[in-house]
Amino acid sequence: MSMKYEDLQSLESEKKSQGSRKGSQNTCCPIGWLEYEGSCYWFSRSLLTWPEAEKHCQLENAHLVVLGSWNEQKFLEEHMYPVDTWIGLNDQNGPWTWVDGTDYKTGFQNWSPTQPDNWYYHGQEDCAHLRTDGQWNDNLCVMPFHWICETELSRSSA
């Protein structure tokens, strides 16, 4: 797993901030995270595979971002780098599933036309990412992309 120095520095700063606030009332996101509608978001500056990105988020008491609305997606697009970015959606075990258990079938979706397609020529496109145009695409989970972690505001400093 390779991470940029800026990512490590940001996380170290966050951990120090969390340590000094344990037991206090959570009123804001950790340093380096952005708040939107009750959730905190952290935007990577380096590249990881989908499983590595999800593990990284879990180590921060978070998960890969779960997109629940058009407004949430627009917020993310305003703050993310204009590059392919992992989201918390995959079909590695069959049907498409959000990492936090949010219902995929009835929830917000923004797939690019003809997606997901599990691309015929190589298949196994089991993980979803935001493309630079904001639409979703399925891709190989081993591709290195940027990623976004999300946690509930009330869990961010637990």
MODELLER restraints for C-alpha pairs under 7 A, 6 or more apart:
rsr = mdl.restraints
at = mdl.atoms
rsr.add(forms.Gaussian(group=physical.xy_distance, feature=features.Distance(at['CA:1:A'], at['CA:48:A']), mean=6.83, stdev=0.5))
rsr.add(forms.Gaussian(group=physical.xy_distance, feature=features.Distance(at['CA:3:A'], at['CA:46:A']), mean=5.61, stdev=0.5))
rsr.add(forms.Gaussian(group=physical.xy_distance, feature=features.Distance(at['CA:3:A'], at['CA:47:A']), mean=6.95, stdev=0.5))
rsr.add(forms.Gaussian(group=physical.xy_distance, feature=features.Distance(at['CA:4:A'], at['CA:45:A']), mean=6.89, stdev=0.5))
rsr.add(forms.Gaussian(group=physical.xy_distance, feature=features.Distance(at['CA:4:A'], at['CA:46:A']), mean=5.58, stdev=0.5))
rsr.add(forms.Gaussian(group=physical.xy_distance, feature=features.Distance(at['CA:7:A'], at['CA:44:A']), mean=6.52, stdev=0.5))
rsr.add(forms.Gaussian(group=physical.xy_distance, feature=features.Distance(at['CA:7:A'], at['CA:45:A']), mean=6.18, stdev=0.5))
rsr.add(forms.Gaussian(group=physical.xy_distance, feature=features.Distance(at['CA:10:A'], at['CA:32:A']), mean=6.17, stdev=0.5))
rsr.add(forms.Gaussian(group=physical.xy_distance, feature=features.Distance(at['CA:13:A'], at['CA:31:A']), mean=6.87, stdev=0.5))
rsr.add(forms.Gaussian(group=physical.xy_distance, feature=features.Distance(at['CA:14:A'], at['CA:30:A']), mean=5.70, stdev=0.5))
rsr.add(forms.Gaussian(group=physical.xy_distance, feature=features.Distance(at['CA:14:A'], at['CA:31:A']), mean=5.23, stdev=0.5))
rsr.add(forms.Gaussian(group=physical.xy_distance, feature=features.Distance(at['CA:14:A'], at['CA:32:A']), mean=6.74, stdev=0.5))
rsr.add(forms.Gaussian(group=physical.xy_distance, feature=features.Distance(at['CA:17:A'], at['CA:30:A']), mean=6.62, stdev=0.5))
rsr.add(forms.Gaussian(group=physical.xy_distance, feature=features.Distance(at['CA:17:A'], at['CA:31:A']), mean=6.82, stdev=0.5))
rsr.add(forms.Gaussian(group=physical.xy_distance, feature=features.Distance(at['CA:18:A'], at['CA:30:A']), mean=6.79, stdev=0.5))
rsr.add(forms.Gaussian(group=physical.xy_distance, feature=features.Distance(at['CA:18:A'], at['CA:157:A']), mean=5.37, stdev=0.5))
rsr.add(forms.Gaussian(group=physical.xy_distance, feature=features.Distance(at['CA:22:A'], at['CA:157:A']), mean=6.64, stdev=0.5))
rsr.add(forms.Gaussian(group=physical.xy_distance, feature=features.Distance(at['CA:22:A'], at['CA:158:A']), mean=6.70, stdev=0.5))
rsr.add(forms.Gaussian(group=physical.xy_distance, feature=features.Distance(at['CA:26:A'], at['CA:154:A']), mean=6.14, stdev=0.5))
rsr.add(forms.Gaussian(group=physical.xy_distance, feature=features.Distance(at['CA:26:A'], at['CA:157:A']), mean=6.95, stdev=0.5))
rsr.add(forms.Gaussian(group=physical.xy_distance, feature=features.Distance(at['CA:29:A'], at['CA:35:A']), mean=6.05, stdev=0.5))
rsr.add(forms.Gaussian(group=physical.xy_distance, feature=features.Distance(at['CA:29:A'], at['CA:40:A']), mean=5.73, stdev=0.5))
rsr.add(forms.Gaussian(group=physical.xy_distance, feature=features.Distance(at['CA:29:A'], at['CA:153:A']), mean=6.31, stdev=0.5))
rsr.add(forms.Gaussian(group=physical.xy_distance, feature=features.Distance(at['CA:29:A'], at['CA:156:A']), mean=6.45, stdev=0.5))
rsr.add(forms.Gaussian(group=physical.xy_distance, feature=features.Distance(at['CA:30:A'], at['CA:156:A']), mean=6.79, stdev=0.5))
rsr.add(forms.Gaussian(group=physical.xy_distance, feature=features.Distance(at['CA:30:A'], at['CA:157:A']), mean=7.00, stdev=0.5))
rsr.add(forms.Gaussian(group=physical.xy_distance, feature=features.Distance(at['CA:32:A'], at['CA:42:A']), mean=6.78, stdev=0.5))
rsr.add(forms.Gaussian(group=physical.xy_distance, feature=features.Distance(at['CA:33:A'], at['CA:40:A']), mean=5.90, stdev=0.5))
rsr.add(forms.Gaussian(group=physical.xy_distance, feature=features.Distance(at['CA:33:A'], at['CA:41:A']), mean=5.21, stdev=0.5))
rsr.add(forms.Gaussian(group=physical.xy_distance, feature=features.Distance(at['CA:33:A'], at['CA:42:A']), mean=4.73, stdev=0.5))
rsr.add(forms.Gaussian(group=physical.xy_distance, feature=features.Distance(at['CA:34:A'], at['CA:40:A']), mean=5.35, stdev=0.5))
rsr.add(forms.Gaussian(group=physical.xy_distance, feature=features.Distance(at['CA:34:A'], at['CA:41:A']), mean=5.08, stdev=0.5))
rsr.add(forms.Gaussian(group=physical.xy_distance, feature=features.Distance(at['CA:34:A'], at['CA:42:A']), mean=6.57, stdev=0.5))
rsr.add(forms.Gaussian(group=physical.xy_distance, feature=features.Distance(at['CA:35:A'], at['CA:41:A']), mean=6.35, stdev=0.5))
rsr.add(forms.Gaussian(group=physical.xy_distance, feature=features.Distance(at['CA:38:A'], at['CA:152:A']), mean=6.18, stdev=0.5))
rsr.add(forms.Gaussian(group=physical.xy_distance, feature=features.Distance(at['CA:38:A'], at['CA:153:A']), mean=5.36, stdev=0.5))
rsr.add(forms.Gaussian(group=physical.xy_distance, feature=features.Distance(at['CA:39:A'], at['CA:150:A']), mean=6.60, stdev=0.5))
rsr.add(forms.Gaussian(group=physical.xy_distance, feature=features.Distance(at['CA:39:A'], at['CA:151:A']), mean=5.63, stdev=0.5))
rsr.add(forms.Gaussian(group=physical.xy_distance, feature=features.Distance(at['CA:39:A'], at['CA:152:A']), mean=4.38, stdev=0.5))
rsr.add(forms.Gaussian(group=physical.xy_distance, feature=features.Distance(at['CA:39:A'], at['CA:153:A']), mean=4.84, stdev=0.5))
rsr.add(forms.Gaussian(group=physical.xy_distance, feature=features.Distance(at['CA:40:A'], at['CA:150:A']), mean=5.57, stdev=0.5))
rsr.add(forms.Gaussian(group=physical.xy_distance, feature=features.Distance(at['CA:40:A'], at['CA:151:A']), mean=5.33, stdev=0.5))
rsr.add(forms.Gaussian(group=physical.xy_distance, feature=features.Distance(at['CA:40:A'], at['CA:152:A']), mean=6.07, stdev=0.5))
rsr.add(forms.Gaussian(group=physical.xy_distance, feature=features.Distance(at['CA:40:A'], at['CA:153:A']), mean=5.66, stdev=0.5))
rsr.add(forms.Gaussian(group=physical.xy_distance, feature=features.Distance(at['CA:41:A'], at['CA:148:A']), mean=6.63, stdev=0.5))
rsr.add(forms.Gaussian(group=physical.xy_distance, feature=features.Distance(at['CA:41:A'], at['CA:149:A']), mean=5.56, stdev=0.5))
rsr.add(forms.Gaussian(group=physical.xy_distance, feature=features.Distance(at['CA:41:A'], at['CA:150:A']), mean=4.63, stdev=0.5))
rsr.add(forms.Gaussian(group=physical.xy_distance, feature=features.Distance(at['CA:41:A'], at['CA:151:A']), mean=6.76, stdev=0.5))
rsr.add(forms.Gaussian(group=physical.xy_distance, feature=features.Distance(at['CA:42:A'], at['CA:148:A']), mean=5.56, stdev=0.5))
rsr.add(forms.Gaussian(group=physical.xy_distance, feature=features.Distance(at['CA:42:A'], at['CA:149:A']), mean=5.08, stdev=0.5))
rsr.add(forms.Gaussian(group=physical.xy_distance, feature=features.Distance(at['CA:42:A'], at['CA:150:A']), mean=6.59, stdev=0.5))
rsr.add(forms.Gaussian(group=physical.xy_distance, feature=features.Distance(at['CA:43:A'], at['CA:80:A']), mean=6.40, stdev=0.5))
rsr.add(forms.Gaussian(group=physical.xy_distance, feature=features.Distance(at['CA:43:A'], at['CA:147:A']), mean=6.34, stdev=0.5))
rsr.add(forms.Gaussian(group=physical.xy_distance, feature=features.Distance(at['CA:43:A'], at['CA:148:A']), mean=4.71, stdev=0.5))
rsr.add(forms.Gaussian(group=physical.xy_distance, feature=features.Distance(at['CA:43:A'], at['CA:149:A']), mean=6.70, stdev=0.5))
rsr.add(forms.Gaussian(group=physical.xy_distance, feature=features.Distance(at['CA:44:A'], at['CA:146:A']), mean=5.73, stdev=0.5))
rsr.add(forms.Gaussian(group=physical.xy_distance, feature=features.Distance(at['CA:44:A'], at['CA:147:A']), mean=5.53, stdev=0.5))
rsr.add(forms.Gaussian(group=physical.xy_distance, feature=features.Distance(at['CA:44:A'], at['CA:148:A']), mean=6.18, stdev=0.5))
rsr.add(forms.Gaussian(group=physical.xy_distance, feature=features.Distance(at['CA:45:A'], at['CA:146:A']), mean=6.57, stdev=0.5))
rsr.add(forms.Gaussian(group=physical.xy_distance, feature=features.Distance(at['CA:46:A'], at['CA:146:A']), mean=5.76, stdev=0.5))
rsr.add(forms.Gaussian(group=physical.xy_distance, feature=features.Distance(at['CA:47:A'], at['CA:144:A']), mean=5.06, stdev=0.5))
rsr.add(forms.Gaussian(group=physical.xy_distance, feature=features.Distance(at['CA:47:A'], at['CA:145:A']), mean=4.65, stdev=0.5))
rsr.add(forms.Gaussian(group=physical.xy_distance, feature=features.Distance(at['CA:47:A'], at['CA:146:A']), mean=4.73, stdev=0.5))
rsr.add(forms.Gaussian(group=physical.xy_distance, feature=features.Distance(at['CA:48:A'], at['CA:144:A']), mean=4.55, stdev=0.5))
rsr.add(forms.Gaussian(group=physical.xy_distance, feature=features.Distance(at['CA:48:A'], at['CA:145:A']), mean=5.53, stdev=0.5))
rsr.add(forms.Gaussian(group=physical.xy_distance, feature=features.Distance(at['CA:48:A'], at['CA:146:A']), mean=6.49, stdev=0.5))
rsr.add(forms.Gaussian(group=physical.xy_distance, feature=features.Distance(at['CA:49:A'], at['CA:141:A']), mean=6.02, stdev=0.5))
rsr.add(forms.Gaussian(group=physical.xy_distance, feature=features.Distance(at['CA:49:A'], at['CA:142:A']), mean=4.85, stdev=0.5))
rsr.add(forms.Gaussian(group=physical.xy_distance, feature=features.Distance(at['CA:49:A'], at['CA:143:A']), mean=5.32, stdev=0.5))
rsr.add(forms.Gaussian(group=physical.xy_distance, feature=features.Distance(at['CA:49:A'], at['CA:144:A']), mean=4.52, stdev=0.5))
rsr.add(forms.Gaussian(group=physical.xy_distance, feature=features.Distance(at['CA:49:A'], at['CA:145:A']), mean=6.38, stdev=0.5))
rsr.add(forms.Gaussian(group=physical.xy_distance, feature=features.Distance(at['CA:50:A'], at['CA:86:A']), mean=6.44, stdev=0.5))
rsr.add(forms.Gaussian(group=physical.xy_distance, feature=features.Distance(at['CA:50:A'], at['CA:127:A']), mean=6.92, stdev=0.5))
rsr.add(forms.Gaussian(group=physical.xy_distance, feature=features.Distance(at['CA:50:A'], at['CA:141:A']), mean=5.12, stdev=0.5))
rsr.add(forms.Gaussian(group=physical.xy_distance, feature=features.Distance(at['CA:50:A'], at['CA:142:A']), mean=6.48, stdev=0.5))
rsr.add(forms.Gaussian(group=physical.xy_distance, feature=features.Distance(at['CA:53:A'], at['CA:147:A']), mean=6.41, stdev=0.5))
rsr.add(forms.Gaussian(group=physical.xy_distance, feature=features.Distance(at['CA:54:A'], at['CA:63:A']), mean=5.91, stdev=0.5))
rsr.add(forms.Gaussian(group=physical.xy_distance, feature=features.Distance(at['CA:54:A'], at['CA:64:A']), mean=5.50, stdev=0.5))
rsr.add(forms.Gaussian(group=physical.xy_distance, feature=features.Distance(at['CA:57:A'], at['CA:63:A']), mean=4.80, stdev=0.5))
rsr.add(forms.Gaussian(group=physical.xy_distance, feature=features.Distance(at['CA:57:A'], at['CA:64:A']), mean=6.19, stdev=0.5))
rsr.add(forms.Gaussian(group=physical.xy_distance, feature=features.Distance(at['CA:57:A'], at['CA:149:A']), mean=5.42, stdev=0.5))
rsr.add(forms.Gaussian(group=physical.xy_distance, feature=features.Distance(at['CA:61:A'], at['CA:151:A']), mean=6.99, stdev=0.5))
rsr.add(forms.Gaussian(group=physical.xy_distance, feature=features.Distance(at['CA:61:A'], at['CA:156:A']), mean=6.97, stdev=0.5))
rsr.add(forms.Gaussian(group=physical.xy_distance, feature=features.Distance(at['CA:62:A'], at['CA:149:A']), mean=6.10, stdev=0.5))
rsr.add(forms.Gaussian(group=physical.xy_distance, feature=features.Distance(at['CA:62:A'], at['CA:150:A']), mean=5.42, stdev=0.5))
rsr.add(forms.Gaussian(group=physical.xy_distance, feature=features.Distance(at['CA:62:A'], at['CA:151:A']), mean=4.58, stdev=0.5))
rsr.add(forms.Gaussian(group=physical.xy_distance, feature=features.Distance(at['CA:63:A'], at['CA:99:A']), mean=6.98, stdev=0.5))
rsr.add(forms.Gaussian(group=physical.xy_distance, feature=features.Distance(at['CA:63:A'], at['CA:149:A']), mean=5.38, stdev=0.5))
rsr.add(forms.Gaussian(group=physical.xy_distance, feature=features.Distance(at['CA:63:A'], at['CA:150:A']), mean=5.50, stdev=0.5))
rsr.add(forms.Gaussian(group=physical.xy_distance, feature=features.Distance(at['CA:63:A'], at['CA:151:A']), mean=6.57, stdev=0.5))
rsr.add(forms.Gaussian(group=physical.xy_distance, feature=features.Distance(at['CA:64:A'], at['CA:87:A']), mean=5.49, stdev=0.5))
rsr.add(forms.Gaussian(group=physical.xy_distance, feature=features.Distance(at['CA:64:A'], at['CA:88:A']), mean=4.36, stdev=0.5))
rsr.add(forms.Gaussian(group=physical.xy_distance, feature=features.Distance(at['CA:64:A'], at['CA:148:A']), mean=5.78, stdev=0.5))
rsr.add(forms.Gaussian(group=physical.xy_distance, feature=features.Distance(at['CA:64:A'], at['CA:149:A']), mean=4.51, stdev=0.5))
rsr.add(forms.Gaussian(group=physical.xy_distance, feature=features.Distance(at['CA:64:A'], at['CA:150:A']), mean=5.92, stdev=0.5))
rsr.add(forms.Gaussian(group=physical.xy_distance, feature=features.Distance(at['CA:65:A'], at['CA:87:A']), mean=5.18, stdev=0.5))
rsr.add(forms.Gaussian(group=physical.xy_distance, feature=features.Distance(at['CA:65:A'], at['CA:88:A']), mean=5.14, stdev=0.5))
rsr.add(forms.Gaussian(group=physical.xy_distance, feature=features.Distance(at['CA:65:A'], at['CA:148:A']), mean=5.65, stdev=0.5))
rsr.add(forms.Gaussian(group=physical.xy_distance, feature=features.Distance(at['CA:65:A'], at['CA:149:A']), mean=5.25, stdev=0.5))
rsr.add(forms.Gaussian(group=physical.xy_distance, feature=features.Distance(at['CA:65:A'], at['CA:150:A']), mean=4.91, stdev=0.5))
rsr.add(forms.Gaussian(group=physical.xy_distance, feature=features.Distance(at['CA:66:A'], at['CA:87:A']), mean=6.55, stdev=0.5))
rsr.add(forms.Gaussian(group=physical.xy_distance, feature=features.Distance(at['CA:66:A'], at['CA:88:A']), mean=5.43, stdev=0.5))
rsr.add(forms.Gaussian(group=physical.xy_distance, feature=features.Distance(at['CA:66:A'], at['CA:98:A']), mean=6.50, stdev=0.5))
rsr.add(forms.Gaussian(group=physical.xy_distance, feature=features.Distance(at['CA:67:A'], at['CA:73:A']), mean=6.32, stdev=0.5))
rsr.add(forms.Gaussian(group=physical.xy_distance, feature=features.Distance(at['CA:67:A'], at['CA:108:A']), mean=6.95, stdev=0.5))
rsr.add(forms.Gaussian(group=physical.xy_distance, feature=features.Distance(at['CA:68:A'], at['CA:107:A']), mean=6.60, stdev=0.5))
rsr.add(forms.Gaussian(group=physical.xy_distance, feature=features.Distance(at['CA:68:A'], at['CA:108:A']), mean=5.45, stdev=0.5))
rsr.add(forms.Gaussian(group=physical.xy_distance, feature=features.Distance(at['CA:69:A'], at['CA:108:A']), mean=5.51, stdev=0.5))
rsr.add(forms.Gaussian(group=physical.xy_distance, feature=features.Distance(at['CA:77:A'], at['CA:134:A']), mean=6.86, stdev=0.5))
rsr.add(forms.Gaussian(group=physical.xy_distance, feature=features.Distance(at['CA:82:A'], at['CA:132:A']), mean=5.33, stdev=0.5))
rsr.add(forms.Gaussian(group=physical.xy_distance, feature=features.Distance(at['CA:83:A'], at['CA:131:A']), mean=6.75, stdev=0.5))
rsr.add(forms.Gaussian(group=physical.xy_distance, feature=features.Distance(at['CA:83:A'], at['CA:132:A']), mean=5.25, stdev=0.5))
rsr.add(forms.Gaussian(group=physical.xy_distance, feature=features.Distance(at['CA:84:A'], at['CA:129:A']), mean=6.39, stdev=0.5))
rsr.add(forms.Gaussian(group=physical.xy_distance, feature=features.Distance(at['CA:84:A'], at['CA:130:A']), mean=5.64, stdev=0.5))
rsr.add(forms.Gaussian(group=physical.xy_distance, feature=features.Distance(at['CA:84:A'], at['CA:131:A']), mean=4.74, stdev=0.5))
rsr.add(forms.Gaussian(group=physical.xy_distance, feature=features.Distance(at['CA:84:A'], at['CA:132:A']), mean=5.73, stdev=0.5))
rsr.add(forms.Gaussian(group=physical.xy_distance, feature=features.Distance(at['CA:84:A'], at['CA:145:A']), mean=5.91, stdev=0.5))
rsr.add(forms.Gaussian(group=physical.xy_distance, feature=features.Distance(at['CA:84:A'], at['CA:146:A']), mean=6.47, stdev=0.5))
rsr.add(forms.Gaussian(group=physical.xy_distance, feature=features.Distance(at['CA:85:A'], at['CA:129:A']), mean=5.21, stdev=0.5))
rsr.add(forms.Gaussian(group=physical.xy_distance, feature=features.Distance(at['CA:85:A'], at['CA:130:A']), mean=5.13, stdev=0.5))
rsr.add(forms.Gaussian(group=physical.xy_distance, feature=features.Distance(at['CA:85:A'], at['CA:131:A']), mean=6.75, stdev=0.5))
rsr.add(forms.Gaussian(group=physical.xy_distance, feature=features.Distance(at['CA:85:A'], at['CA:145:A']), mean=5.44, stdev=0.5))
rsr.add(forms.Gaussian(group=physical.xy_distance, feature=features.Distance(at['CA:85:A'], at['CA:146:A']), mean=4.58, stdev=0.5))
rsr.add(forms.Gaussian(group=physical.xy_distance, feature=features.Distance(at['CA:85:A'], at['CA:147:A']), mean=4.85, stdev=0.5))
rsr.add(forms.Gaussian(group=physical.xy_distance, feature=features.Distance(at['CA:86:A'], at['CA:128:A']), mean=6.27, stdev=0.5))
rsr.add(forms.Gaussian(group=physical.xy_distance, feature=features.Distance(at['CA:86:A'], at['CA:129:A']), mean=4.18, stdev=0.5))
rsr.add(forms.Gaussian(group=physical.xy_distance, feature=features.Distance(at['CA:86:A'], at['CA:130:A']), mean=6.31, stdev=0.5))
rsr.add(forms.Gaussian(group=physical.xy_distance, feature=features.Distance(at['CA:86:A'], at['CA:145:A']), mean=6.27, stdev=0.5))
rsr.add(forms.Gaussian(group=physical.xy_distance, feature=features.Distance(at['CA:86:A'], at['CA:146:A']), mean=6.20, stdev=0.5))
rsr.add(forms.Gaussian(group=physical.xy_distance, feature=features.Distance(at['CA:86:A'], at['CA:147:A']), mean=4.59, stdev=0.5))
rsr.add(forms.Gaussian(group=physical.xy_distance, feature=features.Distance(at['CA:86:A'], at['CA:148:A']), mean=6.76, stdev=0.5))
rsr.add(forms.Gaussian(group=physical.xy_distance, feature=features.Distance(at['CA:87:A'], at['CA:128:A']), mean=5.96, stdev=0.5))
rsr.add(forms.Gaussian(group=physical.xy_distance, feature=features.Distance(at['CA:87:A'], at['CA:129:A']), mean=5.18, stdev=0.5))
rsr.add(forms.Gaussian(group=physical.xy_distance, feature=features.Distance(at['CA:87:A'], at['CA:130:A']), mean=6.78, stdev=0.5))
rsr.add(forms.Gaussian(group=physical.xy_distance, feature=features.Distance(at['CA:87:A'], at['CA:147:A']), mean=6.66, stdev=0.5))
rsr.add(forms.Gaussian(group=physical.xy_distance, feature=features.Distance(at['CA:87:A'], at['CA:148:A']), mean=6.71, stdev=0.5))
rsr.add(forms.Gaussian(group=physical.xy_distance, feature=features.Distance(at['CA:88:A'], at['CA:98:A']), mean=5.63, stdev=0.5))
rsr.add(forms.Gaussian(group=physical.xy_distance, feature=features.Distance(at['CA:88:A'], at['CA:99:A']), mean=5.34, stdev=0.5))
rsr.add(forms.Gaussian(group=physical.xy_distance, feature=features.Distance(at['CA:89:A'], at['CA:96:A']), mean=6.62, stdev=0.5))
rsr.add(forms.Gaussian(group=physical.xy_distance, feature=features.Distance(at['CA:89:A'], at['CA:97:A']), mean=5.60, stdev=0.5))
rsr.add(forms.Gaussian(group=physical.xy_distance, feature=features.Distance(at['CA:89:A'], at['CA:98:A']), mean=4.54, stdev=0.5))
rsr.add(forms.Gaussian(group=physical.xy_distance, feature=features.Distance(at['CA:89:A'], at['CA:99:A']), mean=6.23, stdev=0.5))
rsr.add(forms.Gaussian(group=physical.xy_distance, feature=features.Distance(at['CA:89:A'], at['CA:127:A']), mean=6.14, stdev=0.5))
rsr.add(forms.Gaussian(group=physical.xy_distance, feature=features.Distance(at['CA:89:A'], at['CA:128:A']), mean=5.43, stdev=0.5))
rsr.add(forms.Gaussian(group=physical.xy_distance, feature=features.Distance(at['CA:90:A'], at['CA:96:A']), mean=5.33, stdev=0.5))
rsr.add(forms.Gaussian(group=physical.xy_distance, feature=features.Distance(at['CA:90:A'], at['CA:97:A']), mean=5.54, stdev=0.5))
rsr.add(forms.Gaussian(group=physical.xy_distance, feature=features.Distance(at['CA:90:A'], at['CA:98:A']), mean=6.71, stdev=0.5))
rsr.add(forms.Gaussian(group=physical.xy_distance, feature=features.Distance(at['CA:90:A'], at['CA:126:A']), mean=5.35, stdev=0.5))
rsr.add(forms.Gaussian(group=physical.xy_distance, feature=features.Distance(at['CA:90:A'], at['CA:127:A']), mean=4.31, stdev=0.5))
rsr.add(forms.Gaussian(group=physical.xy_distance, feature=features.Distance(at['CA:90:A'], at['CA:128:A']), mean=5.91, stdev=0.5))
rsr.add(forms.Gaussian(group=physical.xy_distance, feature=features.Distance(at['CA:91:A'], at['CA:97:A']), mean=6.04, stdev=0.5))
rsr.add(forms.Gaussian(group=physical.xy_distance, feature=features.Distance(at['CA:91:A'], at['CA:126:A']), mean=4.96, stdev=0.5))
rsr.add(forms.Gaussian(group=physical.xy_distance, feature=features.Distance(at['CA:91:A'], at['CA:127:A']), mean=6.55, stdev=0.5))
rsr.add(forms.Gaussian(group=physical.xy_distance, feature=features.Distance(at['CA:92:A'], at['CA:126:A']), mean=5.25, stdev=0.5))
rsr.add(forms.Gaussian(group=physical.xy_distance, feature=features.Distance(at['CA:96:A'], at['CA:104:A']), mean=6.70, stdev=0.5))
rsr.add(forms.Gaussian(group=physical.xy_distance, feature=features.Distance(at['CA:97:A'], at['CA:104:A']), mean=5.96, stdev=0.5))
rsr.add(forms.Gaussian(group=physical.xy_distance, feature=features.Distance(at['CA:98:A'], at['CA:104:A']), mean=6.45, stdev=0.5))
rsr.add(forms.Gaussian(group=physical.xy_distance, feature=features.Distance(at['CA:110:A'], at['CA:135:A']), mean=5.55, stdev=0.5))
rsr.add(forms.Gaussian(group=physical.xy_distance, feature=features.Distance(at['CA:110:A'], at['CA:136:A']), mean=5.74, stdev=0.5))
rsr.add(forms.Gaussian(group=physical.xy_distance, feature=features.Distance(at['CA:111:A'], at['CA:135:A']), mean=5.40, stdev=0.5))
rsr.add(forms.Gaussian(group=physical.xy_distance, feature=features.Distance(at['CA:111:A'], at['CA:136:A']), mean=4.30, stdev=0.5))
rsr.add(forms.Gaussian(group=physical.xy_distance, feature=features.Distance(at['CA:111:A'], at['CA:137:A']), mean=6.15, stdev=0.5))
rsr.add(forms.Gaussian(group=physical.xy_distance, feature=features.Distance(at['CA:112:A'], at['CA:135:A']), mean=5.02, stdev=0.5))
rsr.add(forms.Gaussian(group=physical.xy_distance, feature=features.Distance(at['CA:112:A'], at['CA:136:A']), mean=5.48, stdev=0.5))
rsr.add(forms.Gaussian(group=physical.xy_distance, feature=features.Distance(at['CA:112:A'], at['CA:137:A']), mean=6.23, stdev=0.5))
rsr.add(forms.Gaussian(group=physical.xy_distance, feature=features.Distance(at['CA:115:A'], at['CA:137:A']), mean=5.97, stdev=0.5))
rsr.add(forms.Gaussian(group=physical.xy_distance, feature=features.Distance(at['CA:115:A'], at['CA:138:A']), mean=6.91, stdev=0.5))
rsr.add(forms.Gaussian(group=physical.xy_distance, feature=features.Distance(at['CA:116:A'], at['CA:137:A']), mean=6.04, stdev=0.5))
rsr.add(forms.Gaussian(group=physical.xy_distance, feature=features.Distance(at['CA:116:A'], at['CA:138:A']), mean=5.36, stdev=0.5))
rsr.add(forms.Gaussian(group=physical.xy_distance, feature=features.Distance(at['CA:118:A'], at['CA:124:A']), mean=5.96, stdev=0.5))
rsr.add(forms.Gaussian(group=physical.xy_distance, feature=features.Distance(at['CA:118:A'], at['CA:125:A']), mean=4.64, stdev=0.5))
rsr.add(forms.Gaussian(group=physical.xy_distance, feature=features.Distance(at['CA:118:A'], at['CA:138:A']), mean=6.61, stdev=0.5))
rsr.add(forms.Gaussian(group=physical.xy_distance, feature=features.Distance(at['CA:119:A'], at['CA:125:A']), mean=6.63, stdev=0.5))
rsr.add(forms.Gaussian(group=physical.xy_distance, feature=features.Distance(at['CA:124:A'], at['CA:140:A']), mean=6.13, stdev=0.5))
rsr.add(forms.Gaussian(group=physical.xy_distance, feature=features.Distance(at['CA:125:A'], at['CA:138:A']), mean=5.38, stdev=0.5))
rsr.add(forms.Gaussian(group=physical.xy_distance, feature=features.Distance(at['CA:125:A'], at['CA:139:A']), mean=4.22, stdev=0.5))
rsr.add(forms.Gaussian(group=physical.xy_distance, feature=features.Distance(at['CA:125:A'], at['CA:140:A']), mean=4.36, stdev=0.5))
rsr.add(forms.Gaussian(group=physical.xy_distance, feature=features.Distance(at['CA:125:A'], at['CA:141:A']), mean=6.79, stdev=0.5))
rsr.add(forms.Gaussian(group=physical.xy_distance, feature=features.Distance(at['CA:126:A'], at['CA:138:A']), mean=6.23, stdev=0.5))
rsr.add(forms.Gaussian(group=physical.xy_distance, feature=features.Distance(at['CA:126:A'], at['CA:139:A']), mean=6.20, stdev=0.5))
rsr.add(forms.Gaussian(group=physical.xy_distance, feature=features.Distance(at['CA:126:A'], at['CA:140:A']), mean=6.08, stdev=0.5))
rsr.add(forms.Gaussian(group=physical.xy_distance, feature=features.Distance(at['CA:126:A'], at['CA:141:A']), mean=6.22, stdev=0.5))
rsr.add(forms.Gaussian(group=physical.xy_distance, feature=features.Distance(at['CA:127:A'], at['CA:138:A']), mean=5.42, stdev=0.5))
rsr.add(forms.Gaussian(group=physical.xy_distance, feature=features.Distance(at['CA:127:A'], at['CA:139:A']), mean=5.53, stdev=0.5))
rsr.add(forms.Gaussian(group=physical.xy_distance, feature=features.Distance(at['CA:127:A'], at['CA:140:A']), mean=6.28, stdev=0.5))
rsr.add(forms.Gaussian(group=physical.xy_distance, feature=features.Distance(at['CA:127:A'], at['CA:141:A']), mean=5.21, stdev=0.5))
rsr.add(forms.Gaussian(group=physical.xy_distance, feature=features.Distance(at['CA:128:A'], at['CA:136:A']), mean=6.49, stdev=0.5))
rsr.add(forms.Gaussian(group=physical.xy_distance, feature=features.Distance(at['CA:128:A'], at['CA:137:A']), mean=5.55, stdev=0.5))
rsr.add(forms.Gaussian(group=physical.xy_distance, feature=features.Distance(at['CA:128:A'], at['CA:138:A']), mean=4.42, stdev=0.5))
rsr.add(forms.Gaussian(group=physical.xy_distance, feature=features.Distance(at['CA:128:A'], at['CA:139:A']), mean=6.18, stdev=0.5))
rsr.add(forms.Gaussian(group=physical.xy_distance, feature=features.Distance(at['CA:129:A'], at['CA:136:A']), mean=5.62, stdev=0.5))
rsr.add(forms.Gaussian(group=physical.xy_distance, feature=features.Distance(at['CA:129:A'], at['CA:137:A']), mean=5.59, stdev=0.5))
rsr.add(forms.Gaussian(group=physical.xy_distance, feature=features.Distance(at['CA:129:A'], at['CA:138:A']), mean=6.45, stdev=0.5))
rsr.add(forms.Gaussian(group=physical.xy_distance, feature=features.Distance(at['CA:130:A'], at['CA:136:A']), mean=4.74, stdev=0.5))
rsr.add(forms.Gaussian(group=physical.xy_distance, feature=features.Distance(at['CA:130:A'], at['CA:137:A']), mean=6.55, stdev=0.5))
rsr.add(forms.Gaussian(group=physical.xy_distance, feature=features.Distance(at['CA:131:A'], at['CA:137:A']), mean=6.67, stdev=0.5))
